[in-house]
Amino acid sequence: MIVSFQLLFWCLLSGAVYLLIVGFLWYKLEKVIPTLVGFPAALLEEKGLGWFVSSYIIEFIFFVLLPSVVYGWFYTLIPFSGLRGGIMVGLYLLLFGMMPMALLILFRIKIPVVFMLYQLLGFLIKVMGSMAIIGYLYSL
């Protein structure tokens, strides 16, 4: 299988822009919704530009870069393509990648459920949107 570096570049660029917009909106929404109620003050990290940039880099790697490369290698083997293929891969990543760890952490550490649901919803929006973009671009 041959990887198209031009297509990979467009996937990375459009996924990065999408992730930046959604991440910024989600960051602003977190200031309005009291998701961190119940956390000890010593455990909370100060959220500023450095926190946003480091979170963005980590999310870019796991939600855009790695899925773009893997989808680029295997998109010819996936029985569905386009937006539907991207959304199905994103849903698979969420259900089998993030959900088990989130539930294990929720049951073993006393973390407010509102915070976990807020985080999982944010991950769902980010990974599904990124994978929909990647799937759509690979279907062109």
N, C-alpha and C positions, 0 to 999 in steps of 0.2 A: 504494500500500500504506500502510495506516495502522498506526502503532506504538502499542501499548497501553502507556502509561506505568506503569500499575499492575502489569501483568505483567512489565515491564522491572524495576521496583523489586523484585519478589519474586525474580526471577532474580538480580539483583545482591546482594540480601541473603542468599539461600540459598547462592549461589556464594561469597560472601565468608566465610560461616561455614565452609563445607566447606574452602575454601582455608586458612583460619586453623588449623583442626584438623589437616589433613594437613601443612601447613607446619611446625607446631609439633612434630608427631610425627617428621617427616623431619629436622628440626633436632636433635632429641634422639637419633635413630638415628645421625646423622652423628658424634656424639661417641663412639659405641660401635664403629662400623665404621671401620677405619683407611683412609679413602679418600684422605687427603692425604699418604700416605707417598710420598716421592720428590720432593716439592715443595721448592724452596729456602725457607728461613724468611723471607727478605726479600719473597717474593711472596705470602705468606699474610696475609690480612686478619684482624684480631682480630674474632671473632664475639661480638657482644653484642646488646643491645636495639636499638641504632641500626641494626646490620646486618640484624637480623630484620625491623624495620619497613620499611626501604628495600627489601629483597627482597620483602616481602609486597606493598607498593604496586606494584612493577613487575609481579609475577605477577598481582595483581588486575587491572591494566590489560589485560595481554595474554591472560590465561586466562579472565577473567570479563566485564569491561566491554566490550571490543571484540567478542568473540564474541556476547555477549548482544544488542548493538545490531545487528550484522550478521545474526545468526540471526533477530532480530525483523523485519528488513526482508524477508528472503528465505525464511522458513520455508514460505510458501505455494507456493514454486517448487520446493522440495526434494522429490524423489519419495518419500522415506521420512520418517516423522515419529516422534515420541516418543523413547524411550530409544535405539532403533536409529538414528534420525537423528542424535541428539546424539553417540552413540559413533562413528558413521561420520565426522561432521565433525571430531571430536576426533582420530581416527586420521589423517584427511587433513592436519590441521594439523601433527601430529607428523611424518608421513612426508615432507611436502613443505615444511614450514617449519623444523623444528628439525634433523632428521636430516642433510640435506646440509651445513649449516653445521657441525654437530658433527663430521662425518667430515672435512671440509676442515681444521678446526682440529686434529683429532687427527693428521692426516698431515703438517701443516706445522709444528706446534709440539710439542715433546716433553712431552706431558701423559700421565700414567699412565692406562691404559685403564680401570682400576678406577674412577677418579674420573669419567671420561666416562660409563661405563655407569651409575654411581650417579646422576649428574645426569639422564641421559636417562630412567632408570626413574622418577625423581621427577617429571619433566615429564610422562611418560606417565600416571602416576597422577593428577596434578593436572589435566591438560587433559581426560582422559577422564571423570573424575568431574564436573568443571565442565560439560562439554558434555552429559553424561548428565542432569544436573540441569536445564540450560537446555532441552534437548529434551523432557524429561518435562513441565516446566511449560508449554511452548508447546503440548503435546498435550492439555492439560486444557481 
